[in-house]
Amino acid sequence: KADFINFISDQEWKSIEPVSSWLGPSSFLMSSMSALFQLSMWIRHCHGYLTEHVGMPVWGSYAVFALATLFSGLILGLVS
């Protein structure tokens, strides 16, 4: 707490360069990064559902995600 107060009162914040716009929290890059983290949490949730509630073995869940990745890559390749 004391370090933060000294940082403000001594105006040390003036010597720090501001974050560039492409690294800002509302930039496209950071929004994309956030979407990837949300996707990873959704995949983790689906993996837990498949293994705990459906009773699928872990390797089966991995196979489902591998096939989904393969087919989504094929579809994106055909579209582009």
Secondary structure, DSSP 8 states (H G I E B T S, - for coil): -HHHHHHHHTTGGGGS----GGGSTTSHHHHHHHHHHHHHHHHHHHHHIIIIIS---HHHHHHHHHHHHHHHHHHHHHH-
